[in-house]
Amino acid sequence: MDILQYPKDEAKLRTVSEPVTDFAEAGKICDKLEKILSKHDNCMALAAIQTDIPKRIFVMKTKKGIVRAINPEIVKQKNKMPTSEGCMSFDMGKKFISKVRYQGVRLCWDTGLGELEWESKFFNEIEAVCVQHEVDHLDGKLMIDK
């Protein structure tokens, strides 16, 4: 499974991802994303759409382990800050751009254990930037967009 690359795969990367309804399938997608993530030390997170799977899923390395975000939704944001971010879909993470992102975000996501099993966590600094970047991917937005 390859990581889609801009500009060649721009149309696919701009696809708005569909909500997950099959949680067994979601678990398999998360396994695949984690496997890809483990091969790239310079990559902190990966959205399913970056591997041509238009589902609302991303996985992210955090200080406390891997987060498997299924149907994620940012529910709170605080304090804007300037940041620099890269993306595995842009020259395999070698291109960086300056952006303004929120310093902290609260993310809710489905745990994959059932329709009513949600988790919520507040992320700060680099993890908050990463969450916003990945949710943008799921919404069909790229880091070059305003």
C-alpha positions in Angstrom: 0.0 0.0 0.0 1.6 3.2 -1.2 1.2 6.7 0.2 -0.6 8.9 -2.4 1.6 11.8 -3.6 0.7 15.4 -4.5 0.4 16.6 -7.3 0.0 13.3 -9.1 -2.8 12.0 -6.8 -4.3 15.4 -5.9 -7.9 14.4 -7.0 -7.8 11.3 -4.7 -6.2 13.3 -1.8 -9.0 15.9 -2.1 -11.7 13.2 -1.7 -13.9 13.8 1.4 -13.7 10.6 3.5 -16.9 8.7 4.4 -17.9 7.9 8.0 -17.0 4.4 9.2 -19.9 2.0 9.8 -18.0 -1.4 9.6 -15.8 -1.5 12.7 -14.2 -4.8 11.8 -13.1 -3.2 8.5 -11.9 -0.2 10.4 -9.6 -2.3 12.6 -8.0 -3.8 9.6 -7.5 -0.4 8.0 -5.9 0.8 11.3 -3.6 -2.2 11.3 -2.4 -1.4 7.7 -1.9 2.3 8.6 0.1 1.4 11.7 2.3 -0.9 9.6 3.0 1.9 7.1 3.6 4.4 9.9 6.1 2.1 11.6 8.2 2.2 8.4 8.6 6.0 8.5 10.4 7.5 11.4 9.7 11.0 10.0 6.0 10.4 10.0 3.8 11.1 13.1 0.4 10.2 11.6 -1.3 8.9 8.6 -4.9 9.3 7.3 -6.6 6.4 5.5 -7.3 8.7 2.5 -3.5 9.0 2.0 -3.5 5.3 1.1 -6.5 5.7 -1.2 -9.0 4.5 1.4 -11.7 7.1 1.7 -12.8 6.4 5.3 -12.7 8.7 8.3 -9.8 7.1 10.0 -6.3 8.2 11.0 -3.6 6.7 13.2 -1.1 8.9 15.2 2.0 8.3 17.3 1.7 10.1 20.6 3.9 10.1 23.7 1.6 7.5 25.2 1.3 5.2 22.2 -0.8 4.9 19.0 -4.2 6.6 18.7 -6.6 5.0 16.3 -9.1 7.7 15.5 -12.2 6.4 13.8 -14.8 9.0 12.8 -12.8 11.7 14.6 -14.3 15.1 15.3 -12.6 18.2 16.7 -14.9 19.6 19.3 -12.8 22.3 20.9 -9.9 24.5 19.8 -7.9 27.1 21.7 -5.0 29.6 21.2 -3.7 30.0 17.6 0.0 29.7 17.0 2.4 29.7 14.0 3.8 26.3 13.1 5.6 24.4 10.5 4.3 21.2 9.2 5.1 18.5 6.7 3.1 15.7 5.0 4.0 12.3 3.8 1.9 13.0 0.6 4.3 15.9 -0.2 7.6 14.5 -1.2 7.4 11.8 1.5 7.5 14.4 4.3 10.4 16.4 3.0 8.4 19.5 2.2 7.4 21.9 5.0 5.2 24.9 5.0 4.3 27.6 7.6 0.7 27.6 8.9 -1.3 28.9 11.8 -2.9 26.2 13.8 -4.6 25.9 17.2 -2.2 25.1 20.0 -4.7 22.8 21.7 -7.7 20.8 20.4 -10.1 18.3 22.0 -10.8 15.4 19.7 -13.6 12.8 20.0 -13.4 9.6 18.1 -15.1 6.2 18.0 -13.0 3.5 19.6 -14.1 0.9 17.1 -15.6 -1.2 19.9 -19.2 -0.2 19.0 -21.4 2.6 17.9 -21.6 4.3 21.3 -18.0 3.7 22.5 -16.4 7.2 22.1 -13.2 8.5 23.5 -12.2 12.1 24.0 -8.8 13.6 24.7 -7.2 17.1 24.7 -4.0 17.3 22.6 -1.4 20.1 22.8 1.4 21.5 20.7 2.7 19.2 18.0 0.0 16.5 18.7 -2.7 19.2 18.3 -1.2 20.3 15.0 -1.0 16.7 13.8 -4.7 16.1 14.7 -5.8 19.2 12.8 -3.6 18.1 9.8 -5.1 14.6 9.7 -8.7 15.8 10.1 -8.1 18.2 7.2 -7.1 15.2 5.1 -10.3 13.4 6.0 -12.2 16.6 4.9 -10.3 16.6 1.5 -8.1 19.5 2.5 -4.3 19.6 1.9 -1.6 21.4 3.9 -1.2 23.9 1.0 -4.8 25.1 1.5 -5.6 28.1 3.7 
